Amino acid sequence: QVQLMESGGGLVQPGGSLRLSCAISGSIFGINAMGWYRQGPGKQRELVARIISCGSTNYADSVKGRFTISRDIAKNLVYLQMNSLKPEDTAVYYCSVDTRRGDMYWGQGTQVTVSS
């Protein structure tokens, strides 16, 4: 059974940093990309960052230059380094994996709160 487990969320002051981790267990065939999404209060879930199997990345405009997605293929881990955090980054952050045949897997989410 596939499981995605996020960790690393918490409360941080504006301008601070957090690193989210996502541990992937179980067998997933034909991975196309791994990514991070977020859903803020009263908002729809949105893409934050994504890393494709070839290693290329893409980011939401709102986080470019502040967030970095990376992965450790051998350990089945994906990370999101978040710097210069802003109150508007407050959200539940979800790890995701999508496959070439169209399957999508999600973690349970981790809360990130940016507040003074």
C-alpha positions as CSV (number, residue, x, y, z in Angstrom):
1,Q,0.0,0.0,0.0
2,V,1.4,3.4,-1.0
3,Q,1.7,6.0,1.8
4,L,3.1,9.5,1.7
5,M,3.9,11.0,5.1
6,E,4.8,14.7,5.5
7,S,6.7,16.2,8.3
8,G,8.4,19.5,9.3
9,G,5.5,21.8,9.5
10,G,5.0,24.2,12.3
11,L,4.8,27.8,13.4
12,V,7.4,30.2,12.2
13,Q,7.9,34.0,12.2
14,P,7.8,36.0,9.0
15,G,11.1,35.8,7.3
16,G,11.9,32.5,8.8
17,S,12.6,29.1,7.2
18,L,11.2,25.6,7.4
19,R,12.0,22.4,5.6
20,L,9.2,20.0,4.8
21,S,9.9,16.3,4.2
22,C,7.8,13.6,2.6
23,A,8.6,10.0,3.0
24,I,7.1,7.7,0.4
25,S,6.5,4.0,1.2
26,G,5.1,1.3,-1.0
27,S,5.7,0.6,-4.7
28,I,4.7,3.2,-7.2
29,F,5.4,2.3,-10.8
30,G,5.9,4.9,-13.5
31,I,6.4,8.0,-11.4
32,N,6.0,11.1,-13.5
33,A,6.6,13.7,-10.9
34,M,6.7,14.5,-7.2
35,G,5.3,17.7,-5.8
36,W,4.1,19.9,-3.1
37,Y,0.7,21.6,-3.0
38,R,-0.9,23.8,-0.4
39,Q,-4.4,24.9,0.7
40,G,-4.7,28.1,2.6
41,P,-7.8,29.0,4.7
42,G,-10.7,29.5,2.4
43,K,-8.7,28.8,-0.7
44,Q,-8.4,26.1,-3.2
45,R,-5.5,23.7,-3.3
46,E,-2.7,25.0,-5.4
47,L,0.6,23.7,-6.8
48,V,3.6,25.0,-5.0
49,A,6.5,23.1,-6.6
50,R,7.0,20.0,-8.7
51,I,10.0,17.9,-9.7
52,I,9.7,15.8,-12.8
53,S,11.3,12.4,-13.1
54,C,14.1,13.9,-15.3
55,G,14.9,16.3,-12.5
56,S,13.5,19.5,-13.9
57,T,11.4,21.7,-11.6
58,N,8.7,24.2,-11.7
59,Y,7.3,26.6,-9.1
60,A,4.4,28.8,-8.4
61,D,5.2,32.4,-9.2
62,S,4.5,33.3,-5.6
63,V,7.3,31.1,-4.2
64,K,10.0,31.4,-6.9
65,G,13.3,32.4,-5.4
66,R,12.2,31.5,-1.9
67,F,11.3,27.8,-2.1
68,T,13.3,24.8,-3.4
69,I,12.1,21.3,-4.1
70,S,14.5,18.4,-4.0
71,R,14.5,14.7,-3.8
72,D,16.5,11.7,-2.6
73,I,15.5,8.9,-5.0
74,A,17.4,6.2,-3.1
75,K,15.6,7.0,0.2
76,N,12.2,7.8,-1.5
77,L,12.1,11.3,0.1
78,V,11.1,14.6,-1.3
79,Y,11.8,17.9,0.4
80,L,10.6,21.5,0.3
81,Q,13.0,24.1,1.6
82,M,11.0,27.3,2.4
83,N,12.9,30.5,3.1
84,S,11.8,34.1,3.6
85,L,8.4,32.8,4.7
86,K,5.4,35.2,4.5
87,P,2.1,35.2,6.3
88,E,0.4,34.3,3.0
89,D,2.4,31.1,2.9
90,T,0.2,29.9,5.8
91,A,-1.5,26.7,4.6
92,V,-1.7,23.0,4.9
93,Y,1.0,21.6,2.7
94,Y,0.5,18.3,0.9
95,C,3.0,16.0,-0.7
96,S,2.0,14.4,-4.0
97,V,3.1,11.8,-6.5
98,D,1.7,11.4,-10.0
99,T,2.3,8.6,-12.4
100,R,2.5,8.4,-16.2
101,R,-0.8,6.5,-16.3
102,G,-2.6,9.2,-14.4
103,D,-2.7,8.0,-10.8
104,M,-2.3,10.6,-8.1
105,Y,-1.2,9.9,-4.5
106,W,-1.5,12.4,-1.6
107,G,-0.1,12.7,1.9
108,Q,-2.3,13.7,4.8
109,G,-0.8,17.2,4.9
110,T,1.2,19.2,7.4
111,Q,0.3,22.7,8.7
112,V,2.6,25.6,8.2
113,T,1.7,28.8,10.0
114,V,3.7,32.0,9.4
115,S,2.9,34.5,12.1
116,S,4.5,36.9,14.5
